[in-house]
Each structure stands twice: as C-alpha cells, then as structure tokens.
Amino acid sequence: MIGLEDVAKLAQVSPATASRALSRPELVAETTRERVQAAARTLGYRPNVLARSLRQRGSRTLGLVVTDILNPFHATLAKGVQDVAEAQDYTVLMFNSDEESAKERRAFETLRGHLPRGLIVVPTPATHTNLDLLPGLPVIELDRASGRANAHTVLVDNEMGAYRAVSYLTGLGHRRIGMVVGQQDISTAVERHEGYRRALQSAGIPYRPELVRPGHHREGDGRAAAHALLSLPPGERPTALFVGNNEMTVGAVLALRDLGLSLPGDLSLVGFDDSRWAQTILPALTVVAQPAYDLGALACHTLLGVLEGREVPTSTRLHTTFIERDSAAPLVTPPLQKAGAR
C-alpha cells in the first residue's frame, strides 16, 4: 500500500511537510504544495481518514452500502439511515453494490481508506467474506442476513408477509399460483419462497416447481419470468401470480402488457413491496408493504447503540402490512382467454 513516506520521497520533502501539504495546504508554500499533491496523484495515494479522525478524537462518519439505489425500497432505507445519522451529527458515506459481490468488495476497499465508525450494509451473497476487509468494524445487516455468526440484523418477517399474500390468493379460489422468486442465495428471497410454499400447503395445494421462475430481483428478469409462466399451455398457466420484490413486479406488469392481458380480469397479481407507482397504476396493485423508512432508521439507531456501548438486540424483525387494492380478484373460469388465443 502506498504510504505518506512514498509521497514525501517522490516529492523530495519530509513526511511532515508532505502531511501538512495534504491536510493543511495553507501552511505550505505553493510550489511545495503543488509538488506534493502531484506526487500523491502519481502514486494514487489515499490518506487514511480513520487515523486522522482518531487523532482528532473520533470520526463522525458511518458507511452505508445498499444493493440497488434505483429501487424505491432501497432509496427509502437510505433516507431512514441518513435522517437518524444526521440528527446525531454523523455523516453517511453511501455506496451502491448493484447486487454484485465484486462491487460490494470495491466499496469496502474504499471504506478502508475512509473508514467510518460503523457500517450498515444490505448484504450480497459474498458479504460474509467481503467483510474480512473491515475487521473489527461494527456492522449492522439491513433487510437481509448474510449468515455471519452473531451478526446484528434489522429485517422484516418475510415469510409471514409472503404467506399472507399467497393465502389471500388461495382464499380467492386460485389453485395454480405462480411465483417470480428472487435469488435463492439471498435470505429475503429464501424466506418469501418458503412463505409461498407454506401457504400452498396450508390450502392443500401441491407445490409445483414449474410455476416458480427466477427473477433475480431485476425488472428485466422478472419480465422474462412472467412471460415464461404465461406461455405455459392452457390449463397449466397460473391464474394468479405472487412476485417477490418491487423491481420484478414492474417486469411482471410489463409482461402482462406485452401479452395484451389485464389485471385482474386475466390474471390476479400480488407483489412484495409497496411504492408510489403501485398505488397510482390502474388497477392499483395489491401488495405486501414493508416499513422501509423504519427499517433504515432502526438500523442506524442500532448501530449508534453499539458504538455507544448500549445493549441492543442482536436481531430485530418488523412486521409487514398486507394492502388490498384492485389487482387480484376471485377466480373466474376459463382464465387467460386472451393469452390462449395468441
């Protein structure tokens, strides 16, 4: 790793002068300052902000890594974290991993140089190993659990939320209920899939793997998964669909439009996650809503409690809310006439 001594050597100054040129440039002659700054750029030197902060009696910075900032759910999580942090005079450094373990690792590597007092992370499948880059740092896992032993987590009751959604559909008379599911190496997707299975079992409906397609938490993959389910032969197609997150629900609605189908006349649909678009689309979507802002705020409160040495719960789960709107209806036979005619 490039150190201050390397910069000083290249700039032909003492380490003390190099330090002043980078941290208090007004105290150094202009020509010397420019020479030191040029050397730092050439070597790719990054100052250790943590060490500087500790010398100055404590950093007031927290790290936040989410998986998809374009997803309204994750944007609201981040808002909850930031509001609580700012109220306590902390600054939040936020990164977006795009559901990619390599991007998450790069975010952690950047945080090593600007190391905050603690970290809140929405995990990817590799978080448990990527966190080796930040040994000893207090970490709160938000929305998902990585599986690390004794990790502090702030989650929702995903299984019960999914169970209630699918039970609602079985209560409307649907027996062929498809699911667009998230990645099965992510805890939220596993739990929602289990809630789907348990609701079918409670209704005496056999689990059919061909009615479950992966959407990988993405709009495009959700669209492809819904297309595949709605392209099954007549009599095998689902009459209702449960979709595992907001982005995949967008994709499913677009697939319905591609096929000229309507909600809820041709297909009943329930999504996991609420959003403004789900409320304003016609018909408005029936959803499982998560308390996204409260999740983010609670994660930040929990991290601050750890930093202050207070006793905080190791794991907290908040309840979801089932919101009945207009995208699901009692089963009408025969279903999906438009799809069958294509």
C-alpha positions as CSV (number, residue, x, y, z in Angstrom):
1,M,0.0,0.0,0.0
2,I,1.3,3.5,-0.9
3,G,2.1,5.5,2.3
4,L,2.9,9.1,3.1
5,E,6.6,8.3,3.1
6,D,6.4,7.3,-0.5
7,V,4.8,10.6,-1.5
8,A,7.3,12.5,0.5
9,K,10.2,10.7,-1.2
10,L,8.9,11.3,-4.7
11,A,8.2,15.0,-3.9
12,Q,11.6,15.3,-2.2
13,V,10.2,16.7,1.1
14,S,10.0,15.4,4.6
15,P,7.0,13.2,5.7
16,A,5.9,16.0,8.0
17,T,5.9,18.5,5.1
18,A,4.0,16.1,2.9
19,S,1.4,15.6,5.6
20,R,0.9,19.4,6.0
21,A,0.7,19.8,2.2
22,L,-2.2,17.3,2.1
23,S,-4.0,18.1,5.3
24,R,-3.3,21.8,5.9
25,P,-2.2,23.1,2.5
26,E,-2.5,26.8,3.6
27,L,0.6,26.2,5.8
28,V,2.9,25.1,3.0
29,A,4.5,27.2,0.2
30,E,2.6,26.9,-3.1
31,T,5.4,25.3,-5.1
32,T,5.9,22.7,-2.4
33,R,2.2,22.1,-2.0
34,E,1.8,21.5,-5.8
35,R,4.8,19.1,-5.9
36,V,3.4,17.0,-3.0
37,Q,-0.1,16.9,-4.5
38,A,1.3,15.9,-7.9
39,A,3.3,13.1,-6.2
40,A,0.2,11.9,-4.4
41,R,-1.8,11.8,-7.7
42,T,1.0,10.0,-9.5
43,L,1.2,7.3,-6.8
44,G,-2.5,7.0,-6.2
45,Y,-2.1,7.8,-2.6
46,R,-5.2,7.9,-0.4
47,P,-4.8,9.4,3.1
48,N,-6.1,7.2,6.0
49,V,-9.0,9.3,7.1
50,L,-9.7,7.0,10.0
51,A,-6.2,7.5,11.5
52,R,-6.6,11.2,11.1
53,S,-10.0,11.2,12.7
54,L,-8.8,9.2,15.6
55,R,-6.0,11.7,16.2
56,Q,-8.7,14.4,16.1
57,R,-10.7,12.4,18.8
58,G,-13.2,10.5,16.8
59,S,-14.8,10.1,13.4
60,R,-18.4,11.2,12.9
61,T,-18.8,9.1,9.7
62,L,-20.9,6.0,9.1
63,G,-20.8,3.7,6.0
64,L,-23.9,2.5,4.1
65,V,-23.9,0.0,1.3
66,V,-27.3,-0.8,-0.5
67,T,-27.8,-3.1,-3.4
68,D,-30.0,-1.0,-5.7
69,I,-30.4,2.7,-5.1
70,L,-32.8,3.0,-8.1
71,N,-35.2,0.7,-6.3
72,P,-37.6,2.9,-4.2
73,F,-37.4,0.5,-1.3
74,H,-33.6,0.9,-1.0
75,A,-33.8,4.7,-1.5
76,T,-36.3,4.8,1.4
77,L,-34.0,2.6,3.5
78,A,-31.1,5.0,2.8
79,K,-33.3,8.0,3.8
80,G,-34.1,6.4,7.1
81,V,-30.5,5.8,7.9
82,Q,-29.4,9.3,6.8
83,D,-32.1,11.1,8.8
84,V,-31.1,9.4,12.1
85,A,-27.4,9.8,11.4
86,E,-27.7,13.5,10.7
87,A,-29.8,14.1,13.8
88,Q,-26.8,12.7,15.8
89,D,-24.3,14.8,13.8
90,Y,-23.0,11.9,11.7
91,T,-22.2,11.9,8.0
92,V,-23.2,8.9,5.9
93,L,-20.9,7.6,3.1
94,M,-23.2,5.7,0.8
95,F,-22.3,3.1,-1.9
96,N,-24.4,1.1,-4.3
97,S,-23.4,-2.5,-5.0
98,D,-25.9,-3.2,-7.8
99,E,-26.4,-6.7,-6.3
100,E,-22.8,-7.5,-7.4
101,S,-20.4,-9.0,-4.8
102,A,-17.4,-7.5,-6.7
103,K,-18.9,-4.0,-6.5
104,E,-19.6,-4.5,-2.8
105,R,-16.0,-5.6,-2.2
106,R,-14.7,-2.4,-4.0
107,A,-17.0,-0.3,-1.8
108,F,-15.5,-2.0,1.3
109,E,-12.0,-1.4,-0.1
110,T,-12.8,2.3,-0.5
111,L,-14.1,2.4,3.1
112,R,-10.8,1.0,4.3
113,G,-9.2,4.3,3.4
114,H,-12.0,6.4,4.7
115,L,-13.0,4.0,7.5
116,P,-16.2,5.1,9.3
117,R,-17.0,4.2,12.9
118,G,-19.5,1.7,11.8
119,L,-21.2,0.2,8.7
120,I,-24.8,-0.6,7.7
121,V,-25.0,-3.0,4.7
122,V,-27.7,-4.6,2.6
123,P,-25.8,-7.9,2.0
124,T,-24.9,-9.6,-1.3
125,P,-24.2,-13.3,-1.3
126,A,-20.5,-12.6,-0.6
127,T,-20.8,-10.1,2.3
128,H,-19.7,-12.6,4.9
129,T,-16.3,-12.9,3.2
130,N,-16.1,-9.3,1.9
131,L,-16.3,-8.0,5.4
132,D,-12.9,-9.6,6.1
133,L,-11.6,-6.3,4.6
134,L,-13.0,-4.4,7.6
135,P,-12.0,-6.4,10.6
136,G,-13.3,-5.1,13.9
137,L,-15.7,-2.6,12.4
138,P,-19.2,-2.7,14.0
139,V,-21.7,-3.8,11.3
140,I,-25.5,-3.9,11.1
141,E,-27.0,-6.0,8.3
142,L,-30.1,-4.4,7.0
143,D,-33.0,-6.0,5.1
144,R,-31.1,-9.3,4.6
145,A,-29.0,-11.6,6.7
146,S,-25.6,-12.8,5.4
147,G,-25.4,-15.8,7.8
148,R,-22.5,-14.5,9.8
149,A,-22.5,-15.8,13.4
150,N,-23.8,-13.2,15.9
151,A,-24.3,-10.6,13.3
152,H,-26.6,-7.7,14.2
153,T,-29.6,-7.7,11.8
154,V,-32.6,-5.5,11.2
155,L,-35.1,-7.3,9.0
156,V,-38.8,-7.8,8.3
157,D,-40.9,-11.0,8.7
158,N,-40.6,-12.0,5.0
159,E,-42.0,-15.5,5.4
160,M,-45.2,-14.3,7.1
161,G,-45.6,-11.5,4.6
162,A,-45.4,-14.0,1.7
163,Y,-47.7,-16.5,3.5
164,R,-50.4,-13.9,3.9
165,A,-50.2,-12.8,0.3
166,V,-50.5,-16.3,-1.1
167,S,-53.2,-17.2,1.4
168,Y,-55.2,-14.3,0.1
169,L,-54.9,-15.7,-3.4
170,T,-56.0,-19.2,-2.3
171,G,-58.9,-17.6,-0.5
172,L,-60.0,-16.1,-3.8
173,G,-60.2,-19.6,-5.2
174,H,-56.9,-19.7,-7.1
175,R,-55.0,-23.0,-7.1
176,R,-52.5,-22.5,-9.9
177,I,-50.5,-19.7,-8.3
178,G,-47.1,-18.9,-9.9
179,M,-44.2,-17.1,-8.2
180,V,-41.5,-14.9,-9.6
181,V,-38.8,-15.5,-7.0
182,G,-35.6,-13.8,-6.1
183,Q,-32.1,-15.3,-5.8
184,Q,-32.1,-18.3,-3.6
185,D,-28.7,-17.3,-2.1
186,I,-30.3,-14.2,-0.6
187,S,-32.1,-14.5,2.7
188,T,-35.2,-12.4,1.8
189,A,-35.8,-14.5,-1.3
190,V,-35.5,-17.8,0.5
191,E,-37.9,-16.6,3.2
192,R,-40.5,-15.3,0.8
193,H,-40.3,-18.6,-1.2
194,E,-40.8,-20.5,2.0
195,G,-43.9,-18.4,2.8
196,Y,-45.3,-19.2,-0.6
197,R,-44.7,-22.9,-0.1
198,R,-46.3,-22.9,3.3
199,A,-49.4,-21.0,2.2
200,L,-49.9,-23.6,-0.6
201,Q,-49.5,-26.4,1.9
202,S,-52.0,-24.8,4.3
203,A,-54.5,-24.7,1.4
204,G,-53.9,-28.3,0.4
205,I,-52.3,-27.2,-2.9
206,P,-49.3,-29.2,-4.1
207,Y,-46.1,-27.2,-4.7
208,R,-45.3,-27.2,-8.5
209,P,-41.7,-26.2,-9.3
210,E,-42.7,-25.4,-12.9
211,L,-44.8,-22.5,-11.6
212,V,-41.8,-20.9,-9.9
213,R,-39.4,-18.9,-12.0
214,P,-36.3,-16.8,-11.0
215,G,-36.4,-13.1,-11.5
216,H,-33.1,-12.3,-9.8
217,H,-34.5,-9.1,-8.2
218,R,-34.4,-7.3,-11.6
219,E,-37.1,-5.8,-13.8
220,G,-35.9,-7.5,-17.0
221,D,-35.6,-10.9,-15.4
222,G,-39.0,-10.5,-13.7
223,R,-40.5,-9.7,-17.1
224,A,-38.9,-12.8,-18.7
225,A,-40.0,-15.0,-15.8
226,A,-43.6,-13.8,-16.1
227,H,-43.5,-14.3,-19.9
228,A,-42.4,-17.9,-19.3
229,L,-45.2,-18.6,-16.8
230,L,-47.9,-17.1,-19.0
231,S,-46.6,-19.0,-22.0
232,L,-47.3,-22.4,-20.4
233,P,-50.0,-24.4,-22.2
234,P,-53.7,-23.7,-21.5
235,G,-54.8,-25.4,-18.3
236,E,-51.2,-25.2,-16.9
237,R,-50.8,-21.5,-16.8
238,P,-51.1,-19.8,-13.4
239,T,-54.3,-17.9,-12.7
240,A,-52.6,-15.8,-10.1
241,L,-49.0,-14.6,-9.6
242,F,-47.0,-13.7,-6.5
243,V,-43.9,-11.6,-7.2
244,G,-41.1,-11.4,-4.8
245,N,-40.0,-7.7,-4.9
246,N,-40.8,-4.3,-6.4
247,E,-38.5,-4.5,-9.5
248,M,-39.7,-7.9,-10.5
249,T,-43.3,-6.7,-10.1
250,V,-42.6,-4.0,-12.6
251,G,-41.3,-6.6,-15.0
252,A,-44.4,-8.8,-14.5
253,V,-46.8,-5.9,-15.2
254,L,-44.8,-5.1,-18.4
255,A,-45.1,-8.8,-19.4
256,L,-48.9,-8.7,-19.0
257,R,-49.0,-5.6,-21.2
258,D,-46.8,-7.4,-23.8
259,L,-49.4,-10.2,-24.0
260,G,-52.4,-7.9,-24.0
261,L,-53.6,-9.2,-20.7
262,S,-55.4,-7.2,-18.0
263,L,-55.4,-7.1,-14.2
264,P,-57.3,-8.7,-12.5
265,G,-59.6,-10.0,-15.4
266,D,-56.9,-12.2,-17.0
267,L,-54.6,-12.7,-14.0
268,S,-54.6,-11.8,-10.3
269,L,-51.3,-10.4,-9.1
270,V,-49.8,-9.6,-5.6
271,G,-46.4,-8.0,-5.2
272,F,-43.9,-7.8,-2.3
273,D,-43.1,-4.1,-1.7
274,D,-45.2,-1.1,-2.0
275,S,-44.3,2.1,-4.0
276,R,-45.9,5.2,-5.5
277,W,-46.2,3.5,-8.9
278,A,-48.0,0.5,-7.3
279,Q,-50.5,2.9,-5.8
280,T,-51.1,5.0,-8.9
281,I,-51.1,2.3,-11.6
282,L,-54.6,1.3,-12.9
283,P,-55.6,-1.0,-11.4
284,A,-53.7,-0.2,-8.2
285,L,-51.6,-3.2,-7.0
286,T,-52.4,-5.4,-4.0
287,V,-49.1,-5.6,-2.1
288,V,-47.1,-6.7,0.9
289,A,-45.7,-3.4,2.2
290,Q,-42.5,-3.2,4.2
291,P,-41.8,-0.3,6.7
292,A,-38.7,0.7,4.6
293,Y,-38.1,4.0,6.3
294,D,-38.4,2.5,9.8
295,L,-36.1,-0.3,8.8
296,G,-33.4,2.2,7.8
297,A,-33.9,4.3,10.9
298,L,-33.8,1.4,13.3
299,A,-30.6,0.0,11.7
300,C,-29.0,3.4,12.3
301,H,-30.3,3.6,15.9
302,T,-29.0,0.1,16.5
303,L,-25.5,0.9,15.1
304,L,-25.3,4.1,17.2
305,G,-26.3,2.0,20.2
306,V,-23.4,-0.4,19.5
307,L,-21.0,2.4,19.2
308,E,-22.1,3.9,22.5
309,G,-21.8,0.6,24.3
310,R,-25.5,0.2,24.9
311,E,-27.2,-3.1,25.0
312,V,-29.1,-3.6,21.7
313,P,-30.9,-6.6,20.2
314,T,-28.8,-8.9,18.1
315,S,-31.7,-9.4,15.7
316,T,-34.9,-7.4,15.1
317,R,-37.8,-8.2,12.7
318,L,-40.5,-5.7,11.9
319,H,-44.0,-6.7,10.6
320,T,-45.1,-6.3,7.1
321,T,-48.6,-4.9,6.1
322,F,-50.9,-6.5,3.6
323,I,-52.6,-3.8,1.5
324,E,-55.6,-5.0,-0.6
325,R,-56.2,-2.9,-3.7
326,D,-57.5,-3.9,-7.1
327,S,-55.1,-6.3,-8.9
328,A,-56.5,-9.6,-7.5
329,A,-60.0,-11.0,-7.8
330,P,-61.8,-14.2,-7.3
331,L,-61.0,-16.9,-9.9
332,V,-63.2,-16.8,-13.0
333,T,-63.3,-19.8,-15.3
334,P,-62.0,-20.0,-18.0
335,P,-58.9,-17.8,-17.2
336,L,-56.5,-16.1,-19.5
337,Q,-58.6,-16.3,-22.7
338,K,-56.5,-13.6,-24.4
339,A,-53.3,-15.5,-23.7
340,G,-54.8,-18.7,-25.0
341,A,-55.8,-17.1,-28.3
342,R,-52.3,-15.9,-29.1
